[in-house]
Amino acid sequence: MRLVQTLKTVMRVRLCTSFLILLSLFTASGSAGVRHTPALDAGYASALAAADHLLQDWQSGDAENGMAVLTSHAKETAGTEAVEKFFSNSSPVAYEIGHGKLLKHDRYEFPVVLVSHASKNNRLRRQFSSIIVLNTGSDDWAVDKLP
């Protein structure tokens, strides 16, 4: 009986010690590695929604609604053929949008990953790129650079 109590006490001490070591490591590494994210301005959510809208249209192959989200600059820079090809991709599967960064007032860049089927072997492929979204006025946001 005494042996069992001694073992329980030893285990409690080891668990407490392990917990304190982990806690001190977490606190020490946490304070040095904590990134303070600046407060988001009012336009961030709208810009993110515009990027998401474009990629939803890409995923569904909806060129008409997707074109409505693009600025004239984006259409001219990419060219009509490239824009049509972007939306007519027959193998979109999914997309990811990363945390955006403010480039300058009312202009954001979002890293994106487009996931689609490779044409030859039906394996998934990822294309890493970015989307630039800007405020075109009256809190109307549009994509200024296709991925």
trRosetta pair geometry for C-beta under 8 A, 3 or more apart (Angstrom, degrees):
i j d omega theta_ij theta_ji phi_ij phi_ji
1 4 5.8 -53 -155 31 33 111
1 5 6.7 29 150 -14 64 105
2 5 5.7 -55 -151 38 35 111
2 6 6.3 37 151 -20 67 107
3 6 5.7 -54 -147 37 31 113
3 7 6.4 32 154 -19 65 105
4 7 5.8 -53 -148 36 30 111
4 8 6.4 32 153 -20 64 105
5 8 5.7 -52 -147 35 32 112
5 9 6.4 33 154 -19 64 105
6 9 5.7 -55 -150 36 31 112
6 10 6.4 31 153 -18 65 106
7 10 5.7 -54 -146 37 32 112
7 11 6.3 32 155 -19 66 106
8 11 5.7 -55 -147 37 30 111
8 12 6.4 32 154 -20 64 105
9 12 5.8 -53 -148 34 31 111
9 13 6.4 30 154 -18 64 106
10 13 5.8 -56 -150 37 31 111
10 14 6.3 29 153 -18 65 107
11 14 5.7 -54 -146 38 32 110
11 15 6.2 31 155 -18 66 106
12 15 5.8 -55 -145 38 29 109
12 16 6.2 28 156 -17 65 108
13 16 5.8 -56 -146 39 28 110
13 17 6.1 28 155 -19 64 109
14 17 5.7 -56 -145 39 29 111
14 18 6.2 31 155 -20 65 107
15 18 5.7 -53 -145 37 30 111
15 19 6.2 31 155 -21 64 106
16 19 5.7 -54 -147 36 30 112
16 20 6.4 28 155 -17 64 106
17 20 5.8 -56 -148 37 30 109
17 21 6.4 31 153 -19 65 105
18 21 5.7 -54 -148 36 31 111
18 22 6.3 28 155 -15 65 107
19 22 5.8 -57 -149 39 30 109
19 23 6.1 31 153 -21 65 109
20 23 5.5 -52 -142 38 31 114
20 24 6.2 29 158 -17 65 105
21 24 6.0 -57 -148 37 28 107
21 25 6.3 27 154 -17 64 107
22 25 5.7 -56 -147 38 31 110
22 26 6.1 31 156 -20 66 108
23 26 5.8 -54 -145 37 29 111
23 27 6.2 26 157 -17 64 109
24 27 5.7 -54 -142 40 31 110
24 28 6.0 29 158 -18 66 109
25 28 5.9 -57 -143 39 27 107
25 29 6.0 10 164 -4 66 111
26 29 6.4 -62 -138 47 23 97
26 30 5.4 27 161 -26 63 119
27 30 5.7 -53 -130 38 22 113
27 31 6.4 21 168 -20 59 106
28 31 6.6 -58 -151 30 21 104
28 32 7.0 5 157 -4 57 110
29 32 6.1 -67 -152 44 35 103
29 33 5.6 2 163 4 73 123
30 33 6.2 -72 -130 52 23 92
30 34 5.8 42 168 -52 66 101
31 34 6.2 -30 -136 1 24 116
40 44 4.1 -79 -173 27 112 155
40 45 7.3 90 140 -36 138 81
41 44 5.8 124 59 -23 62 97
41 102 7.3 64 17 -87 120 141
42 45 7.6 -58 -180 27 41 98
42 46 7.6 24 140 -1 68 115
43 46 5.3 -66 -156 46 54 112
43 47 5.6 54 149 -25 85 106
43 106 5.8 -117 -152 -113 174 64
43 108 7.5 -175 122 -30 105 120
43 135 5.8 -66 -140 -62 138 128
43 139 7.4 -147 -107 -131 86 79
43 141 7.3 141 -166 -81 94 124
44 47 5.8 -59 -148 37 28 110
44 48 6.2 27 156 -17 65 108
44 100 6.7 172 -151 71 90 124
44 102 7.7 -70 -88 -69 96 98
44 108 6.8 114 -122 -83 63 151
45 48 5.7 -54 -145 39 31 112
45 49 6.3 35 153 -23 64 106
46 49 5.6 -51 -147 34 31 114
46 50 6.6 34 152 -21 63 102
46 135 7.6 55 102 -96 130 96
46 139 6.2 -108 -129 -175 168 88
46 141 4.8 153 141 -20 97 139
47 50 5.7 -52 -152 32 33 112
47 51 6.7 32 151 -16 65 103
47 100 6.5 -161 110 128 122 172
47 108 4.3 89 155 29 156 138
47 110 7.6 168 137 -38 101 117
47 133 4.3 143 -160 100 89 132
47 134 7.8 29 -118 -77 109 15
47 135 7.5 -70 -76 -57 97 80
47 141 5.2 -153 -94 -148 52 148
48 51 5.7 -53 -150 36 34 111
48 52 6.2 34 152 -18 66 108
48 97 7.0 127 -153 139 87 146
48 100 6.2 -143 -81 -5 89 136
48 108 7.7 -51 -55 108 64 159
48 110 6.9 122 -111 -85 68 143
48 133 7.8 -166 -57 44 26 161
49 52 5.6 -54 -145 40 31 113
49 53 6.2 39 152 -26 65 104
49 141 7.2 108 69 63 89 139
50 53 5.5 -48 -146 31 31 116
50 54 6.6 33 154 -19 62 102
50 69 6.0 157 -166 -161 84 110
50 133 4.9 136 83 -144 125 133
50 141 4.0 -125 -40 113 145 112
50 142 6.2 -132 -163 -93 142 17
50 143 6.1 -176 146 -50 106 76
51 54 5.9 -53 -154 33 31 111
51 55 6.5 20 154 -10 65 109
51 97 5.8 120 122 -129 125 139
51 100 7.5 174 -8 -74 158 132
51 108 8.0 -88 -39 97 129 116
51 110 4.9 25 -130 37 168 153
51 112 7.3 -157 179 -70 118 126
51 131 4.8 138 -130 92 106 144
51 133 5.3 -95 -55 -48 92 137
51 143 6.7 115 -97 -92 57 104
52 55 5.9 -62 -147 43 31 105
52 56 6.2 36 154 -23 67 105
52 97 6.3 -79 -79 -20 78 157
53 56 5.8 -53 -147 33 28 112
53 57 6.6 27 154 -16 62 106
53 65 7.8 -112 170 148 98 106
53 69 5.4 174 106 -100 115 147
54 57 5.8 -60 -156 37 30 110
54 58 6.5 34 147 -21 66 104
54 66 5.9 84 -144 -143 63 83
54 69 4.7 -150 -78 104 87 149
54 70 7.5 96 -114 -63 119 76
54 131 6.7 160 71 -143 146 149
54 143 4.9 46 -67 -40 153 150
54 146 8.0 -153 174 -118 139 71
55 58 5.1 -43 -144 32 40 117
55 59 6.3 43 154 -21 66 101
55 95 4.5 -116 -176 75 131 164
55 97 6.8 -155 5 -59 159 110
55 112 6.8 -161 -86 -146 137 140
55 114 7.7 -149 -136 -99 105 88
55 131 7.7 -106 -50 -46 105 155
56 59 5.7 -52 -148 35 31 111
56 60 6.3 12 158 -2 65 110
56 62 7.9 -8 120 37 74 124
57 60 6.1 -64 -140 49 29 97
57 61 7.9 -107 168 62 56 10
57 62 4.3 -96 -148 70 79 98
57 63 7.4 128 165 -81 110 18
57 65 4.9 -150 -110 91 126 97
57 66 3.4 175 128 -71 141 93
57 69 6.9 -179 10 9 148 134
57 87 6.7 -35 139 -123 95 108
58 61 7.6 26 -179 -72 27 34
58 66 6.3 104 -56 -113 60 142
58 86 6.5 -61 -119 154 105 88
58 87 6.1 -111 -113 -109 58 60
58 89 7.1 18 -174 38 87 120
58 92 5.9 157 138 -106 82 159
58 95 7.1 70 77 -48 125 144
58 114 7.3 -73 135 -124 146 119
59 92 4.7 -149 -125 130 50 136
59 93 7.8 -62 -136 84 96 13
59 94 7.1 31 -117 -111 127 27
59 95 6.4 -118 -63 -7 115 110
61 87 6.1 107 -154 167 48 74
61 88 6.5 60 -148 -118 97 36
61 89 7.4 -143 -98 59 86 60
61 90 7.6 34 -95 -105 133 45
61 92 7.2 -176 -55 23 79 124
62 65 4.6 1 138 36 120 107
62 66 5.7 139 96 -22 73 96
62 87 7.0 -92 75 -162 29 117
63 66 5.4 -64 -139 45 29 114
63 67 5.9 35 162 -27 69 105
63 83 7.8 106 -151 142 104 86
63 84 6.4 24 -135 -127 145 60
63 87 3.7 125 -91 119 84 155
63 88 6.7 0 -60 -54 127 77
64 67 6.2 -52 -150 28 22 109
64 68 7.1 24 149 -22 56 104
65 68 5.5 -50 -156 27 39 117
65 69 7.2 36 150 -20 65 101
66 69 6.0 -57 -160 29 38 110
66 70 7.1 38 147 -25 66 104
66 86 7.8 -156 146 106 147 107
66 87 5.1 176 59 -99 154 127
67 70 5.7 -54 -156 25 41 116
67 75 7.3 54 -151 -93 88 120
67 83 6.8 77 -102 162 92 130
67 87 7.6 -53 -46 -39 84 155
69 142 5.9 169 175 -140 51 70
69 143 5.3 44 133 6 96 105
70 74 4.4 -124 -166 81 98 129
70 75 5.3 110 128 -52 131 88
70 83 7.1 -31 -53 -134 174 130
70 142 6.4 74 178 179 10 104
70 143 5.3 -44 -103 69 57 96
70 144 7.9 129 -159 -90 62 26
70 146 7.3 -9 -113 -64 119 95
71 74 4.7 103 54 1 77 99
71 75 7.2 -143 95 -2 45 85
71 134 7.0 7 -50 51 144 110
71 136 6.6 174 -103 -85 105 125
71 142 4.6 120 -59 117 80 129
71 143 6.8 -145 -4 82 81 43
71 144 4.8 8 19 -102 135 70
72 75 5.6 -54 -150 38 38 113
72 76 6.1 35 153 -18 69 108
73 76 5.9 -58 -144 40 28 108
73 77 6.0 26 159 -19 65 111
73 144 5.7 6 79 -152 119 88
74 77 5.9 -55 -140 38 26 109
74 78 6.1 12 165 -5 64 113
74 83 7.9 104 132 -96 88 119
74 142 7.6 -148 3 143 133 102
74 143 5.8 52 -80 112 170 78
74 144 5.1 -161 -58 -160 105 29
74 145 5.9 -146 -113 -75 99 26
74 146 6.0 118 -174 -30 110 82
75 78 6.4 -65 -142 46 22 99
75 80 7.2 30 -179 -82 91 59
75 83 5.9 -2 -130 -61 70 156
76 79 7.6 23 -178 -73 26 42
77 145 7.3 -41 85 -111 150 71
78 82 4.3 -133 167 89 90 125
78 83 5.1 105 104 -57 130 85
78 86 7.4 -23 177 -22 147 137
78 146 5.2 39 -81 17 145 132
79 82 4.7 80 65 12 91 106
79 83 6.9 -165 88 -9 44 88
80 83 5.9 -61 -148 37 28 109
80 84 6.2 24 158 -15 66 109
81 84 5.9 -57 -148 39 28 108
81 85 6.2 29 154 -19 64 110
82 85 5.5 -54 -144 38 31 113
82 86 6.3 41 153 -28 64 102
82 146 7.5 168 134 62 109 155
83 86 5.6 -47 -151 27 31 116
83 87 6.9 13 157 -3 62 105
83 146 7.0 -162 -105 -58 73 154
84 87 6.3 -66 -152 45 31 99
84 88 5.8 13 159 -8 70 120
85 88 5.9 -65 -130 47 27 101
85 89 7.1 60 160 -58 60 76
86 89 6.6 -29 -173 -23 27 108
86 146 5.8 -72 -108 -170 164 144
86 147 8.0 136 -143 57 124 78
89 92 5.4 88 100 -45 114 93
89 116 6.3 -63 158 -123 130 152
91 116 4.5 94 109 -179 92 100
91 117 3.8 -106 -172 45 127 93
91 118 7.9 -137 134 2 159 10
91 119 7.0 -153 -9 -83 155 64
92 95 7.6 -18 -169 -44 110 97
92 114 7.1 -67 -129 -172 93 99
92 115 7.7 89 -165 82 61 56
92 116 5.1 -52 -104 -100 40 99
93 115 4.7 -69 69 114 107 94
93 116 5.6 169 2 -107 89 34
93 117 6.4 110 -46 -37 115 74
93 124 6.3 -55 24 -123 163 106
94 115 4.4 1 61 56 80 124
95 112 6.1 -10 -175 -172 108 106
95 113 6.5 162 -158 83 58 57
95 114 5.4 -18 -107 -109 93 55
95 115 6.4 -161 -78 17 39 81
96 112 6.5 158 82 -157 58 55
96 113 4.3 12 46 46 105 103
96 115 7.5 65 -11 -22 90 108
97 100 7.8 -15 166 -50 101 93
97 110 5.3 -6 -164 165 97 130
97 111 7.6 138 -164 81 46 52
97 112 5.5 -18 -104 -103 61 85
97 131 7.8 -42 -125 28 101 125
98 110 6.2 161 62 -175 68 72
98 111 3.8 -2 40 66 132 99
98 112 6.9 -140 8 -71 84 36
98 113 7.8 78 -33 -13 99 91
99 110 7.8 -147 117 -133 15 77
99 111 7.8 13 51 31 49 100
100 108 4.5 30 167 174 133 120
100 109 6.2 162 -154 80 83 37
100 110 4.1 -44 -89 -85 98 80
100 111 7.9 -174 -94 9 51 62
100 133 7.8 -39 -135 34 149 115
101 108 6.7 157 76 -153 32 75
101 109 5.7 -16 57 58 83 89
102 105 7.8 24 -177 -83 114 26
102 107 7.3 95 -164 76 61 58
102 108 5.8 -45 -100 -99 47 77
103 107 4.5 -61 60 110 108 102
103 108 6.5 174 0 -109 88 20
103 109 5.4 79 -52 -16 113 102
103 132 7.2 0 -13 -137 150 106
104 107 5.1 19 56 46 74 119
106 134 6.0 64 137 -162 84 73
106 135 3.6 -75 -166 26 115 118
107 132 6.8 2 -174 -176 91 99
107 133 7.4 170 -151 87 47 47
107 134 4.6 -6 -105 -104 78 93
107 135 7.5 -104 -60 12 55 77
107 144 7.6 -31 -137 25 98 147
108 132 7.2 169 88 -152 44 54
108 133 5.1 -11 61 59 93 93
108 134 7.6 176 22 -79 62 47
109 130 5.3 14 -178 170 99 130
109 131 7.2 162 -153 80 54 42
109 132 5.1 -24 -99 -99 77 75
109 133 7.9 171 -86 19 29 70
110 130 6.3 160 81 -159 42 77
110 131 5.0 -12 59 57 97 92
110 132 8.0 176 19 -84 69 29
110 133 6.9 23 -2 -1 110 112
111 128 7.3 -12 -173 -168 99 88
111 129 7.7 160 -157 93 58 33
111 130 5.1 -46 -103 -98 47 89
112 128 7.7 159 88 -154 49 45
112 129 5.6 -22 67 73 92 79
112 130 6.2 141 14 -114 82 29
112 131 5.5 46 -17 -13 133 101
112 147 5.1 -80 70 -97 130 138
113 126 5.2 -15 -172 -165 109 107
113 127 6.9 148 -160 71 55 46
113 128 5.6 -21 -103 -99 79 63
113 129 7.8 145 -94 26 33 67
114 126 7.2 145 73 -157 47 52
114 127 4.4 -14 57 57 100 104
114 129 6.9 8 -4 22 105 115
114 147 6.0 148 -33 111 122 149
115 124 5.8 -1 -173 -171 98 112
115 125 7.4 166 -149 80 53 39
115 126 5.5 -21 -97 -100 73 73
115 127 7.9 -166 -73 20 29 73
116 124 7.3 153 83 -149 23 65
116 125 6.1 -25 68 59 72 85
116 127 7.2 5 17 -2 106 112
117 122 5.4 -21 -166 -145 118 52
117 123 7.2 134 -154 70 65 25
117 124 6.4 -55 -99 -97 49 51
117 125 7.4 70 178 13 13 86
118 121 5.6 6 88 49 119 79
118 122 6.8 -87 61 -27 75 6
118 123 4.9 4 23 61 121 77
118 124 7.2 140 -14 -159 86 2
118 125 4.6 91 -66 -26 92 120
127 147 7.2 114 116 143 111 119
129 147 3.6 114 97 -167 140 89
130 145 7.3 20 102 102 82 123
130 147 6.6 161 58 -114 18 78
131 143 5.8 -52 -173 -139 109 109
131 145 6.3 173 -154 83 42 79
131 146 7.2 -21 -116 -147 83 22
131 147 5.5 -45 -66 -59 84 85
132 143 7.1 110 77 -164 51 62
132 144 4.7 -57 102 68 101 96
132 145 3.9 51 28 25 105 112
133 141 5.6 28 171 177 110 109
133 142 6.9 175 -151 89 73 27
133 143 5.5 -43 -98 -100 76 54
133 144 6.6 154 -113 9 20 86
134 141 7.0 176 92 -147 26 71
134 142 6.5 -25 63 62 72 73
134 144 4.9 30 6 -27 112 134
135 139 6.7 -41 -146 -120 112 32
135 140 7.0 110 -162 66 64 47
135 141 5.6 -42 -98 -94 56 73
136 140 4.9 -53 62 93 96 98
136 141 7.0 154 5 -113 85 19
136 142 5.0 28 -28 10 129 116
137 140 6.0 -5 71 39 56 103
143 146 6.8 72 143 -80 126 54
